[in-house]
Amino acid sequence: MKNPKELNAVAVEYGRTSTPSVIAKGEGETARAMVERAFDLDLPVIEDETLQRLLSEVEIGEEVPESLYRSVAVVLSWVFWLRGDRPS
């Protein structure tokens, strides 16, 4: 894991609405805590600095912009595959 001062994180939720949304984001110690909590909850953590940087521009509670659908869909399909789920 990166030095906590350099760490950035964005949490995306999909399933409650028809489009993925940003539900949390943080830098430094907040990002480290987000990643640790995700590990504690057995949630997938993906390291993609470019996608993280783009998603960090989205406000918490807002939907992921259409321009990022393909990138987020790739991540979500990987998450579904890991869990053995199928998207609804």
PyMOL Python script that loads the backbone (N, CA, C, O; Angstrom):
from pymol import cmd

cmd.read_pdbstr("""\
ATOM      1  N   MET A   1       0.851  -1.185   0.000  1.00  0.00           N
ATOM      2  CA  MET A   1       0.000   0.000   0.000  1.00  0.00           C
ATOM      3  C   MET A   1       0.888   1.236   0.000  1.00  0.00           C
ATOM      4  O   MET A   1       1.988   1.229   0.552  1.00  0.00           O
ATOM      5  N   LYS A   2       0.403   2.270  -0.613  1.00  0.00           N
ATOM      6  CA  LYS A   2       1.144   3.530  -0.690  1.00  0.00           C
ATOM      7  C   LYS A   2       1.300   4.168   0.680  1.00  0.00           C
ATOM      8  O   LYS A   2       0.623   3.807   1.643  1.00  0.00           O
ATOM      9  N   ASN A   3       2.211   5.126   0.734  1.00  0.00           N
ATOM     10  CA  ASN A   3       2.349   5.973   1.902  1.00  0.00           C
ATOM     11  C   ASN A   3       0.984   6.629   2.142  1.00  0.00           C
ATOM     12  O   ASN A   3       0.396   7.171   1.206  1.00  0.00           O
ATOM     13  N   PRO A   4       0.466   6.589   3.388  1.00  0.00           N
ATOM     14  CA  PRO A   4      -0.869   7.155   3.646  1.00  0.00           C
ATOM     15  C   PRO A   4      -1.056   8.590   3.182  1.00  0.00           C
ATOM     16  O   PRO A   4      -2.167   8.978   2.821  1.00  0.00           O
ATOM     17  N   LYS A   5       0.013   9.389   3.185  1.00  0.00           N
ATOM     18  CA  LYS A   5      -0.120  10.783   2.749  1.00  0.00           C
ATOM     19  C   LYS A   5      -0.410  10.872   1.253  1.00  0.00           C
ATOM     20  O   LYS A   5      -0.999  11.850   0.794  1.00  0.00           O
ATOM     21  N   GLU A   6       0.002   9.854   0.488  1.00  0.00           N
ATOM     22  CA  GLU A   6      -0.193   9.858  -0.959  1.00  0.00           C
ATOM     23  C   GLU A   6      -1.466   9.130  -1.385  1.00  0.00           C
ATOM     24  O   GLU A   6      -1.843   9.180  -2.556  1.00  0.00           O
ATOM     25  N   LEU A   7      -2.118   8.468  -0.465  1.00  0.00           N
ATOM     26  CA  LEU A   7      -3.250   7.620  -0.791  1.00  0.00           C
ATOM     27  C   LEU A   7      -4.522   8.431  -1.038  1.00  0.00           C
ATOM     28  O   LEU A   7      -4.825   9.373  -0.305  1.00  0.00           O
ATOM     29  N   ASN A   8      -5.258   8.051  -2.077  1.00  0.00           N
ATOM     30  CA  ASN A   8      -6.569   8.626  -2.380  1.00  0.00           C
ATOM     31  C   ASN A   8      -7.513   7.468  -2.631  1.00  0.00           C
ATOM     32  O   ASN A   8      -7.102   6.430  -3.149  1.00  0.00           O
ATOM     33  N   ALA A   9      -8.777   7.637  -2.266  1.00  0.00           N
ATOM     34  CA  ALA A   9      -9.748   6.564  -2.457  1.00  0.00           C
ATOM     35  C   ALA A   9     -11.112   7.143  -2.811  1.00  0.00           C
ATOM     36  O   ALA A   9     -11.491   8.228  -2.370  1.00  0.00           O
ATOM     37  N   VAL A  10     -11.834   6.376  -3.626  1.00  0.00           N
ATOM     38  CA  VAL A  10     -13.210   6.708  -3.987  1.00  0.00           C
ATOM     39  C   VAL A  10     -14.027   5.429  -3.868  1.00  0.00           C
ATOM     40  O   VAL A  10     -13.623   4.385  -4.379  1.00  0.00           O
ATOM     41  N   ALA A  11     -15.162   5.501  -3.205  1.00  0.00           N
ATOM     42  CA  ALA A  11     -16.055   4.349  -3.075  1.00  0.00           C
ATOM     43  C   ALA A  11     -17.249   4.560  -3.996  1.00  0.00           C
ATOM     44  O   ALA A  11     -17.875   5.620  -4.014  1.00  0.00           O
ATOM     45  N   VAL A  12     -17.541   3.507  -4.761  1.00  0.00           N
ATOM     46  CA  VAL A  12     -18.657   3.540  -5.704  1.00  0.00           C
ATOM     47  C   VAL A  12     -19.660   2.462  -5.307  1.00  0.00           C
ATOM     48  O   VAL A  12     -19.278   1.343  -4.965  1.00  0.00           O
ATOM     49  N   GLU A  13     -20.927   2.802  -5.355  1.00  0.00           N
ATOM     50  CA  GLU A  13     -22.006   1.867  -5.040  1.00  0.00           C
ATOM     51  C   GLU A  13     -22.861   1.665  -6.275  1.00  0.00           C
ATOM     52  O   GLU A  13     -23.148   2.606  -7.015  1.00  0.00           O
ATOM     53  N   TYR A  14     -23.261   0.427  -6.484  1.00  0.00           N
ATOM     54  CA  TYR A  14     -24.160   0.126  -7.592  1.00  0.00           C
ATOM     55  C   TYR A  14     -25.121  -0.960  -7.146  1.00  0.00           C
ATOM     56  O   TYR A  14     -24.710  -1.940  -6.524  1.00  0.00           O
ATOM     57  N   GLY A  15     -26.379  -0.794  -7.456  1.00  0.00           N
ATOM     58  CA  GLY A  15     -27.370  -1.795  -7.102  1.00  0.00           C
ATOM     59  C   GLY A  15     -28.634  -1.200  -6.522  1.00  0.00           C
ATOM     60  O   GLY A  15     -29.728  -1.711  -6.759  1.00  0.00           O
ATOM     61  N   ARG A  16     -28.498  -0.150  -5.783  1.00  0.00           N
ATOM     62  CA  ARG A  16     -29.687   0.500  -5.208  1.00  0.00           C
ATOM     63  C   ARG A  16     -30.370   1.406  -6.226  1.00  0.00           C
ATOM     64  O   ARG A  16     -31.568   1.676  -6.142  1.00  0.00           O
ATOM     65  N   THR A  17     -29.581   1.864  -7.184  1.00  0.00           N
ATOM     66  CA  THR A  17     -30.123   2.687  -8.261  1.00  0.00           C
ATOM     67  C   THR A  17     -29.673   2.095  -9.586  1.00  0.00           C
ATOM     68  O   THR A  17     -28.865   1.166  -9.609  1.00  0.00           O
ATOM     69  N   SER A  18     -30.178   2.616 -10.671  1.00  0.00           N
ATOM     70  CA  SER A  18     -29.858   2.056 -11.986  1.00  0.00           C
ATOM     71  C   SER A  18     -28.481   2.468 -12.499  1.00  0.00           C
ATOM     72  O   SER A  18     -28.003   1.925 -13.495  1.00  0.00           O
ATOM     73  N   THR A  19     -27.850   3.411 -11.835  1.00  0.00           N
ATOM     74  CA  THR A  19     -26.506   3.841 -12.246  1.00  0.00           C
ATOM     75  C   THR A  19     -25.587   3.866 -11.024  1.00  0.00           C
ATOM     76  O   THR A  19     -26.047   4.114  -9.909  1.00  0.00           O
ATOM     77  N   PRO A  20     -24.297   3.612 -11.225  1.00  0.00           N
ATOM     78  CA  PRO A  20     -23.360   3.669 -10.097  1.00  0.00           C
ATOM     79  C   PRO A  20     -23.206   5.098  -9.594  1.00  0.00           C
ATOM     80  O   PRO A  20     -23.290   6.060 -10.357  1.00  0.00           O
ATOM     81  N   SER A  21     -22.980   5.208  -8.295  1.00  0.00           N
ATOM     82  CA  SER A  21     -22.823   6.520  -7.658  1.00  0.00           C
ATOM     83  C   SER A  21     -21.605   6.528  -6.762  1.00  0.00           C
ATOM     84  O   SER A  21     -21.206   5.492  -6.232  1.00  0.00           O
ATOM     85  N   VAL A  22     -21.016   7.698  -6.595  1.00  0.00           N
ATOM     86  CA  VAL A  22     -19.923   7.883  -5.653  1.00  0.00           C
ATOM     87  C   VAL A  22     -20.541   8.046  -4.273  1.00  0.00           C
ATOM     88  O   VAL A  22     -21.391   8.912  -4.064  1.00  0.00           O
ATOM     89  N   ILE A  23     -20.110   7.209  -3.330  1.00  0.00           N
ATOM     90  CA  ILE A  23     -20.700   7.289  -1.989  1.00  0.00           C
ATOM     91  C   ILE A  23     -19.710   7.782  -0.939  1.00  0.00           C
ATOM     92  O   ILE A  23     -20.110   8.143   0.168  1.00  0.00           O
ATOM     93  N   ALA A  24     -18.426   7.800  -1.274  1.00  0.00           N
ATOM     94  CA  ALA A  24     -17.422   8.317  -0.334  1.00  0.00           C
ATOM     95  C   ALA A  24     -16.133   8.571  -1.098  1.00  0.00           C
ATOM     96  O   ALA A  24     -15.872   7.966  -2.138  1.00  0.00           O
ATOM     97  N   LYS A  25     -15.344   9.470  -0.563  1.00  0.00           N
ATOM     98  CA  LYS A  25     -14.016   9.695  -1.122  1.00  0.00           C
ATOM     99  C   LYS A  25     -13.156  10.328  -0.046  1.00  0.00           C
ATOM    100  O   LYS A  25     -13.653  10.982   0.870  1.00  0.00           O
ATOM    101  N   GLY A  26     -11.856  10.119  -0.177  1.00  0.00           N
ATOM    102  CA  GLY A  26     -10.975  10.660   0.835  1.00  0.00           C
ATOM    103  C   GLY A  26      -9.534  10.670   0.379  1.00  0.00           C
ATOM    104  O   GLY A  26      -9.165  10.041  -0.613  1.00  0.00           O
ATOM    105  N   GLU A  27      -8.725  11.406   1.134  1.00  0.00           N
ATOM    106  CA  GLU A  27      -7.291  11.520   0.883  1.00  0.00           C
ATOM    107  C   GLU A  27      -6.554  11.214   2.174  1.00  0.00           C
ATOM    108  O   GLU A  27      -7.104  11.352   3.267  1.00  0.00           O
ATOM    109  N   GLY A  28      -5.308  10.800   2.036  1.00  0.00           N
ATOM    110  CA  GLY A  28      -4.460  10.584   3.201  1.00  0.00           C
ATOM    111  C   GLY A  28      -5.026   9.565   4.166  1.00  0.00           C
ATOM    112  O   GLY A  28      -5.388   8.456   3.774  1.00  0.00           O
ATOM    113  N   GLU A  29      -5.102   9.946   5.435  1.00  0.00           N
ATOM    114  CA  GLU A  29      -5.575   9.034   6.476  1.00  0.00           C
ATOM    115  C   GLU A  29      -7.033   8.606   6.262  1.00  0.00           C
ATOM    116  O   GLU A  29      -7.402   7.477   6.589  1.00  0.00           O
ATOM    117  N   THR A  30      -7.852   9.495   5.721  1.00  0.00           N
ATOM    118  CA  THR A  30      -9.242   9.131   5.430  1.00  0.00           C
ATOM    119  C   THR A  30      -9.283   8.035   4.380  1.00  0.00           C
ATOM    120  O   THR A  30     -10.045   7.078   4.517  1.00  0.00           O
ATOM    121  N   ALA A  31      -8.481   8.159   3.340  1.00  0.00           N
ATOM    122  CA  ALA A  31      -8.415   7.132   2.303  1.00  0.00           C
ATOM    123  C   ALA A  31      -7.910   5.813   2.874  1.00  0.00           C
ATOM    124  O   ALA A  31      -8.439   4.751   2.548  1.00  0.00           O
ATOM    125  N   ARG A  32      -6.890   5.877   3.725  1.00  0.00           N
ATOM    126  CA  ARG A  32      -6.372   4.660   4.352  1.00  0.00           C
ATOM    127  C   ARG A  32      -7.458   3.971   5.164  1.00  0.00           C
ATOM    128  O   ARG A  32      -7.604   2.750   5.103  1.00  0.00           O
ATOM    129  N   ALA A  33      -8.222   4.754   5.928  1.00  0.00           N
ATOM    130  CA  ALA A  33      -9.308   4.200   6.733  1.00  0.00           C
ATOM    131  C   ALA A  33     -10.390   3.581   5.842  1.00  0.00           C
ATOM    132  O   ALA A  33     -10.955   2.541   6.181  1.00  0.00           O
ATOM    133  N   MET A  34     -10.674   4.218   4.709  1.00  0.00           N
ATOM    134  CA  MET A  34     -11.666   3.673   3.773  1.00  0.00           C
ATOM    135  C   MET A  34     -11.212   2.317   3.248  1.00  0.00           C
ATOM    136  O   MET A  34     -12.001   1.373   3.199  1.00  0.00           O
ATOM    137  N   VAL A  35      -9.952   2.216   2.859  1.00  0.00           N
ATOM    138  CA  VAL A  35      -9.421   0.967   2.319  1.00  0.00           C
ATOM    139  C   VAL A  35      -9.420  -0.114   3.398  1.00  0.00           C
ATOM    140  O   VAL A  35      -9.816  -1.249   3.136  1.00  0.00           O
ATOM    141  N   GLU A  36      -8.984   0.225   4.591  1.00  0.00           N
ATOM    142  CA  GLU A  36      -8.982  -0.757   5.684  1.00  0.00           C
ATOM    143  C   GLU A  36     -10.384  -1.236   6.004  1.00  0.00           C
ATOM    144  O   GLU A  36     -10.598  -2.424   6.246  1.00  0.00           O
ATOM    145  N   ARG A  37     -11.341  -0.319   6.007  1.00  0.00           N
ATOM    146  CA  ARG A  37     -12.743  -0.694   6.288  1.00  0.00           C
ATOM    147  C   ARG A  37     -13.283  -1.601   5.192  1.00  0.00           C
ATOM    148  O   ARG A  37     -13.998  -2.562   5.477  1.00  0.00           O
ATOM    149  N   ALA A  38     -12.946  -1.306   3.941  1.00  0.00           N
ATOM    150  CA  ALA A  38     -13.379  -2.160   2.839  1.00  0.00           C
ATOM    151  C   ALA A  38     -12.816  -3.569   3.012  1.00  0.00           C
ATOM    152  O   ALA A  38     -13.531  -4.552   2.821  1.00  0.00           O
ATOM    153  N   PHE A  39     -11.534  -3.669   3.374  1.00  0.00           N
ATOM    154  CA  PHE A  39     -10.940  -4.988   3.622  1.00  0.00           C
ATOM    155  C   PHE A  39     -11.653  -5.689   4.770  1.00  0.00           C
ATOM    156  O   PHE A  39     -11.940  -6.883   4.684  1.00  0.00           O
ATOM    157  N   ASP A  40     -11.945  -4.950   5.853  1.00  0.00           N
ATOM    158  CA  ASP A  40     -12.654  -5.531   7.006  1.00  0.00           C
ATOM    159  C   ASP A  40     -14.016  -6.084   6.614  1.00  0.00           C
ATOM    160  O   ASP A  40     -14.453  -7.108   7.140  1.00  0.00           O
ATOM    161  N   LEU A  41     -14.690  -5.398   5.683  1.00  0.00           N
ATOM    162  CA  LEU A  41     -16.029  -5.811   5.237  1.00  0.00           C
ATOM    163  C   LEU A  41     -15.974  -6.785   4.066  1.00  0.00           C
ATOM    164  O   LEU A  41     -17.006  -7.166   3.514  1.00  0.00           O
ATOM    165  N   ASP A  42     -14.762  -7.183   3.693  1.00  0.00           N
ATOM    166  CA  ASP A  42     -14.555  -8.099   2.566  1.00  0.00           C
ATOM    167  C   ASP A  42     -15.117  -7.525   1.263  1.00  0.00           C
ATOM    168  O   ASP A  42     -15.676  -8.244   0.435  1.00  0.00           O
ATOM    169  N   LEU A  43     -14.954  -6.212   1.108  1.00  0.00           N
ATOM    170  CA  LEU A  43     -15.357  -5.542  -0.119  1.00  0.00           C
ATOM    171  C   LEU A  43     -14.154  -5.456  -1.042  1.00  0.00           C
ATOM    172  O   LEU A  43     -13.028  -5.305  -0.567  1.00  0.00           O
ATOM    173  N   PRO A  44     -14.364  -5.549  -2.344  1.00  0.00           N
ATOM    174  CA  PRO A  44     -13.235  -5.466  -3.260  1.00  0.00           C
ATOM    175  C   PRO A  44     -12.612  -4.075  -3.274  1.00  0.00           C
ATOM    176  O   PRO A  44     -13.306  -3.062  -3.189  1.00  0.00           O
ATOM    177  N   VAL A  45     -11.299  -4.054  -3.384  1.00  0.00           N
ATOM    178  CA  VAL A  45     -10.539  -2.809  -3.487  1.00  0.00           C
ATOM    179  C   VAL A  45      -9.720  -2.909  -4.770  1.00  0.00           C
ATOM    180  O   VAL A  45      -8.908  -3.820  -4.933  1.00  0.00           O
ATOM    181  N   ILE A  46      -9.940  -1.978  -5.660  1.00  0.00           N
ATOM    182  CA  ILE A  46      -9.255  -1.970  -6.949  1.00  0.00           C
ATOM    183  C   ILE A  46      -8.327  -0.769  -6.988  1.00  0.00           C
ATOM    184  O   ILE A  46      -8.719   0.340  -6.626  1.00  0.00           O
ATOM    185  N   GLU A  47      -7.109  -0.990  -7.425  1.00  0.00           N
ATOM    186  CA  GLU A  47      -6.157   0.106  -7.530  1.00  0.00           C
ATOM    187  C   GLU A  47      -6.052   0.530  -8.987  1.00  0.00           C
ATOM    188  O   GLU A  47      -5.479  -0.177  -9.816  1.00  0.00           O
ATOM    189  N   ASP A  48      -6.616   1.695  -9.284  1.00  0.00           N
ATOM    190  CA  ASP A  48      -6.572   2.268 -10.627  1.00  0.00           C
ATOM    191  C   ASP A  48      -6.502   3.780 -10.449  1.00  0.00           C
ATOM    192  O   ASP A  48      -7.522   4.448 -10.285  1.00  0.00           O
ATOM    193  N   GLU A  49      -5.291   4.300 -10.485  1.00  0.00           N
ATOM    194  CA  GLU A  49      -5.089   5.720 -10.184  1.00  0.00           C
ATOM    195  C   GLU A  49      -5.822   6.640 -11.154  1.00  0.00           C
ATOM    196  O   GLU A  49      -6.347   7.676 -10.748  1.00  0.00           O
ATOM    197  N   THR A  50      -5.860   6.272 -12.421  1.00  0.00           N
ATOM    198  CA  THR A  50      -6.530   7.130 -13.401  1.00  0.00           C
ATOM    199  C   THR A  50      -8.030   7.190 -13.115  1.00  0.00           C
ATOM    200  O   THR A  50      -8.615   8.273 -13.083  1.00  0.00           O
ATOM    201  N   LEU A  51      -8.651   6.030 -12.909  1.00  0.00           N
ATOM    202  CA  LEU A  51     -10.085   6.015 -12.619  1.00  0.00           C
ATOM    203  C   LEU A  51     -10.370   6.719 -11.298  1.00  0.00           C
ATOM    204  O   LEU A  51     -11.347   7.461 -11.190  1.00  0.00           O
ATOM    205  N   GLN A  52      -9.534   6.497 -10.302  1.00  0.00           N
ATOM    206  CA  GLN A  52      -9.720   7.172  -9.009  1.00  0.00           C
ATOM    207  C   GLN A  52      -9.674   8.679  -9.181  1.00  0.00           C
ATOM    208  O   GLN A  52     -10.507   9.394  -8.625  1.00  0.00           O
ATOM    209  N   ARG A  53      -8.713   9.164  -9.942  1.00  0.00           N
ATOM    210  CA  ARG A  53      -8.573  10.615 -10.153  1.00  0.00           C
ATOM    211  C   ARG A  53      -9.815  11.187 -10.836  1.00  0.00           C
ATOM    212  O   ARG A  53     -10.305  12.250 -10.455  1.00  0.00           O
ATOM    213  N   LEU A  54     -10.322  10.474 -11.849  1.00  0.00           N
ATOM    214  CA  LEU A  54     -11.521  10.946 -12.549  1.00  0.00           C
ATOM    215  C   LEU A  54     -12.755  10.895 -11.657  1.00  0.00           C
ATOM    216  O   LEU A  54     -13.570  11.817 -11.659  1.00  0.00           O
ATOM    217  N   LEU A  55     -12.889   9.809 -10.892  1.00  0.00           N
ATOM    218  CA  LEU A  55     -14.048   9.689 -10.005  1.00  0.00           C
ATOM    219  C   LEU A  55     -13.987  10.666  -8.838  1.00  0.00           C
ATOM    220  O   LEU A  55     -15.022  11.035  -8.283  1.00  0.00           O
ATOM    221  N   SER A  56     -12.789  11.085  -8.464  1.00  0.00           N
ATOM    222  CA  SER A  56     -12.678  12.032  -7.347  1.00  0.00           C
ATOM    223  C   SER A  56     -13.264  13.396  -7.697  1.00  0.00           C
ATOM    224  O   SER A  56     -13.525  14.209  -6.810  1.00  0.00           O
ATOM    225  N   GLU A  57     -13.470  13.645  -8.980  1.00  0.00           N
ATOM    226  CA  GLU A  57     -14.093  14.897  -9.410  1.00  0.00           C
ATOM    227  C   GLU A  57     -15.616  14.870  -9.268  1.00  0.00           C
ATOM    228  O   GLU A  57     -16.270  15.908  -9.365  1.00  0.00           O
ATOM    229  N   VAL A  58     -16.177  13.684  -9.039  1.00  0.00           N
ATOM    230  CA  VAL A  58     -17.621  13.523  -8.867  1.00  0.00           C
ATOM    231  C   VAL A  58     -17.955  13.769  -7.399  1.00  0.00           C
ATOM    232  O   VAL A  58     -17.270  13.260  -6.512  1.00  0.00           O
ATOM    233  N   GLU A  59     -18.995  14.539  -7.144  1.00  0.00           N
ATOM    234  CA  GLU A  59     -19.396  14.835  -5.776  1.00  0.00           C
ATOM    235  C   GLU A  59     -20.036  13.596  -5.137  1.00  0.00           C
ATOM    236  O   GLU A  59     -20.654  12.779  -5.819  1.00  0.00           O
ATOM    237  N   ILE A  60     -19.877  13.476  -3.829  1.00  0.00           N
ATOM    238  CA  ILE A  60     -20.497  12.376  -3.094  1.00  0.00           C
ATOM    239  C   ILE A  60     -22.010  12.452  -3.278  1.00  0.00           C
ATOM    240  O   ILE A  60     -22.612  13.517  -3.137  1.00  0.00           O
ATOM    241  N   GLY A  61     -22.607  11.321  -3.592  1.00  0.00           N
ATOM    242  CA  GLY A  61     -24.049  11.242  -3.827  1.00  0.00           C
ATOM    243  C   GLY A  61     -24.434  11.398  -5.286  1.00  0.00           C
ATOM    244  O   GLY A  61     -25.577  11.134  -5.657  1.00  0.00           O
ATOM    245  N   GLU A  62     -23.495  11.824  -6.116  1.00  0.00           N
ATOM    246  CA  GLU A  62     -23.796  11.995  -7.541  1.00  0.00           C
ATOM    247  C   GLU A  62     -23.526  10.706  -8.307  1.00  0.00           C
ATOM    248  O   GLU A  62     -22.709   9.877  -7.905  1.00  0.00           O
ATOM    249  N   GLU A  63     -24.236  10.564  -9.418  1.00  0.00           N
ATOM    250  CA  GLU A  63     -24.028   9.426 -10.290  1.00  0.00           C
ATOM    251  C   GLU A  63     -22.706   9.561 -11.033  1.00  0.00           C
ATOM    252  O   GLU A  63     -22.237  10.666 -11.307  1.00  0.00           O
ATOM    253  N   VAL A  64     -22.120   8.418 -11.353  1.00  0.00           N
ATOM    254  CA  VAL A  64     -20.912   8.402 -12.167  1.00  0.00           C
ATOM    255  C   VAL A  64     -21.271   8.966 -13.536  1.00  0.00           C
ATOM    256  O   VAL A  64     -22.288   8.569 -14.104  1.00  0.00           O
ATOM    257  N   PRO A  65     -20.475   9.874 -14.083  1.00  0.00           N
ATOM    258  CA  PRO A  65     -20.812  10.445 -15.393  1.00  0.00           C
ATOM    259  C   PRO A  65     -20.754   9.385 -16.500  1.00  0.00           C
ATOM    260  O   PRO A  65     -19.983   8.427 -16.442  1.00  0.00           O
ATOM    261  N   GLU A  66     -21.584   9.596 -17.485  1.00  0.00           N
ATOM    262  CA  GLU A  66     -21.684   8.663 -18.603  1.00  0.00           C
ATOM    263  C   GLU A  66     -20.320   8.400 -19.258  1.00  0.00           C
ATOM    264  O   GLU A  66     -20.066   7.295 -19.736  1.00  0.00           O
ATOM    265  N   SER A  67     -19.459   9.399 -19.280  1.00  0.00           N
ATOM    266  CA  SER A  67     -18.141   9.245 -19.892  1.00  0.00           C
ATOM    267  C   SER A  67     -17.286   8.196 -19.183  1.00  0.00           C
ATOM    268  O   SER A  67     -16.312   7.706 -19.754  1.00  0.00           O
ATOM    269  N   LEU A  68     -17.641   7.844 -17.935  1.00  0.00           N
ATOM    270  CA  LEU A  68     -16.879   6.843 -17.181  1.00  0.00           C
ATOM    271  C   LEU A  68     -17.606   5.505 -17.065  1.00  0.00           C
ATOM    272  O   LEU A  68     -17.111   4.591 -16.405  1.00  0.00           O
ATOM    273  N   TYR A  69     -18.772   5.379 -17.697  1.00  0.00           N
ATOM    274  CA  TYR A  69     -19.552   4.139 -17.595  1.00  0.00           C
ATOM    275  C   TYR A  69     -18.733   2.912 -17.985  1.00  0.00           C
ATOM    276  O   TYR A  69     -18.739   1.910 -17.271  1.00  0.00           O
ATOM    277  N   ARG A  70     -18.039   2.984 -19.097  1.00  0.00           N
ATOM    278  CA  ARG A  70     -17.309   1.801 -19.575  1.00  0.00           C
ATOM    279  C   ARG A  70     -16.245   1.379 -18.562  1.00  0.00           C
ATOM    280  O   ARG A  70     -16.130   0.195 -18.248  1.00  0.00           O
ATOM    281  N   SER A  71     -15.479   2.318 -18.056  1.00  0.00           N
ATOM    282  CA  SER A  71     -14.432   1.987 -17.081  1.00  0.00           C
ATOM    283  C   SER A  71     -15.023   1.407 -15.806  1.00  0.00           C
ATOM    284  O   SER A  71     -14.514   0.417 -15.279  1.00  0.00           O
ATOM    285  N   VAL A  72     -16.082   2.008 -15.312  1.00  0.00           N
ATOM    286  CA  VAL A  72     -16.727   1.516 -14.099  1.00  0.00           C
ATOM    287  C   VAL A  72     -17.388   0.164 -14.367  1.00  0.00           C
ATOM    288  O   VAL A  72     -17.379  -0.705 -13.495  1.00  0.00           O
ATOM    289  N   ALA A  73     -17.950  -0.025 -15.538  1.00  0.00           N
ATOM    290  CA  ALA A  73     -18.578  -1.309 -15.878  1.00  0.00           C
ATOM    291  C   ALA A  73     -17.552  -2.440 -15.880  1.00  0.00           C
ATOM    292  O   ALA A  73     -17.860  -3.552 -15.452  1.00  0.00           O
ATOM    293  N   VAL A  74     -16.355  -2.172 -16.347  1.00  0.00           N
ATOM    294  CA  VAL A  74     -15.295  -3.189 -16.331  1.00  0.00           C
ATOM    295  C   VAL A  74     -14.993  -3.588 -14.887  1.00  0.00           C
ATOM    296  O   VAL A  74     -14.888  -4.774 -14.577  1.00  0.00           O
ATOM    297  N   VAL A  75     -14.855  -2.606 -14.015  1.00  0.00           N
ATOM    298  CA  VAL A  75     -14.581  -2.889 -12.609  1.00  0.00           C
ATOM    299  C   VAL A  75     -15.746  -3.645 -11.987  1.00  0.00           C
ATOM    300  O   VAL A  75     -15.533  -4.638 -11.290  1.00  0.00           O
ATOM    301  N   LEU A  76     -16.973  -3.194 -12.226  1.00  0.00           N
ATOM    302  CA  LEU A  76     -18.134  -3.856 -11.645  1.00  0.00           C
ATOM    303  C   LEU A  76     -18.295  -5.285 -12.154  1.00  0.00           C
ATOM    304  O   LEU A  76     -18.661  -6.175 -11.386  1.00  0.00           O
ATOM    305  N   SER A  77     -18.030  -5.514 -13.427  1.00  0.00           N
ATOM    306  CA  SER A  77     -18.155  -6.875 -13.955  1.00  0.00           C
ATOM    307  C   SER A  77     -17.123  -7.790 -13.295  1.00  0.00           C
ATOM    308  O   SER A  77     -17.410  -8.955 -13.017  1.00  0.00           O
ATOM    309  N   TRP A  78     -15.931  -7.266 -13.048  1.00  0.00           N
ATOM    310  CA  TRP A  78     -14.910  -8.037 -12.343  1.00  0.00           C
ATOM    311  C   TRP A  78     -15.369  -8.355 -10.919  1.00  0.00           C
ATOM    312  O   TRP A  78     -15.192  -9.477 -10.445  1.00  0.00           O
ATOM    313  N   VAL A  79     -15.957  -7.371 -10.240  1.00  0.00           N
ATOM    314  CA  VAL A  79     -16.459  -7.582  -8.878  1.00  0.00           C
ATOM    315  C   VAL A  79     -17.564  -8.627  -8.878  1.00  0.00           C
ATOM    316  O   VAL A  79     -17.561  -9.524  -8.035  1.00  0.00           O
ATOM    317  N   PHE A  80     -18.509  -8.529  -9.809  1.00  0.00           N
ATOM    318  CA  PHE A  80     -19.581  -9.523  -9.898  1.00  0.00           C
ATOM    319  C   PHE A  80     -19.005 -10.912 -10.126  1.00  0.00           C
ATOM    320  O   PHE A  80     -19.445 -11.882  -9.508  1.00  0.00           O
ATOM    321  N   TRP A  81     -18.022 -11.008 -11.012  1.00  0.00           N
ATOM    322  CA  TRP A  81     -17.404 -12.302 -11.314  1.00  0.00           C
ATOM    323  C   TRP A  81     -16.729 -12.879 -10.070  1.00  0.00           C
ATOM    324  O   TRP A  81     -16.871 -14.068  -9.781  1.00  0.00           O
ATOM    325  N   LEU A  82     -15.991 -12.035  -9.329  1.00  0.00           N
ATOM    326  CA  LEU A  82     -15.325 -12.500  -8.113  1.00  0.00           C
ATOM    327  C   LEU A  82     -16.324 -13.048  -7.097  1.00  0.00           C
ATOM    328  O   LEU A  82     -16.057 -14.047  -6.430  1.00  0.00           O
ATOM    329  N   ARG A  83     -17.460 -12.394  -6.988  1.00  0.00           N
ATOM    330  CA  ARG A  83     -18.478 -12.816  -6.008  1.00  0.00           C
ATOM    331  C   ARG A  83     -19.374 -13.921  -6.534  1.00  0.00           C
ATOM    332  O   ARG A  83     -20.157 -14.498  -5.779  1.00  0.00           O
ATOM    333  N   GLY A  84     -19.268 -14.222  -7.826  1.00  0.00           N
ATOM    334  CA  GLY A  84     -20.145 -15.232  -8.411  1.00  0.00           C
ATOM    335  C   GLY A  84     -21.547 -14.719  -8.660  1.00  0.00           C
ATOM    336  O   GLY A  84     -22.478 -15.506  -8.827  1.00  0.00           O
ATOM    337  N   ASP A  85     -21.707 -13.408  -8.686  1.00  0.00           N
ATOM    338  CA  ASP A  85     -23.016 -12.779  -8.897  1.00  0.00           C
ATOM    339  C   ASP A  85     -23.205 -12.460 -10.382  1.00  0.00           C
ATOM    340  O   ASP A  85     -22.268 -12.487 -11.180  1.00  0.00           O
ATOM    341  N   ARG A  86     -24.437 -12.164 -10.702  1.00  0.00           N
ATOM    342  CA  ARG A  86     -24.782 -11.670 -12.021  1.00  0.00           C
ATOM    343  C   ARG A  86     -25.486 -10.335 -11.842  1.00  0.00           C
ATOM    344  O   ARG A  86     -26.344 -10.193 -10.970  1.00  0.00           O
ATOM    345  N   PRO A  87     -25.126  -9.353 -12.667  1.00  0.00           N
ATOM    346  CA  PRO A  87     -25.828  -8.066 -12.550  1.00  0.00           C
ATOM    347  C   PRO A  87     -27.305  -8.228 -12.862  1.00  0.00           C
ATOM    348  O   PRO A  87     -27.693  -9.061 -13.680  1.00  0.00           O
ATOM    349  N   SER A  88     -28.117  -7.428 -12.205  1.00  0.00           N
ATOM    350  CA  SER A  88     -29.572  -7.519 -12.441  1.00  0.00           C
ATOM    351  C   SER A  88     -29.999  -6.669 -13.604  1.00  0.00           C
ATOM    352  O   SER A  88     -31.183  -6.630 -13.938  1.00  0.00           O
TER     353      SER A  88
END
""", "prot")
cmd.dss("prot")
cmd.show_as("cartoon", "prot")
cmd.util.cbc("prot")
cmd.orient("prot")
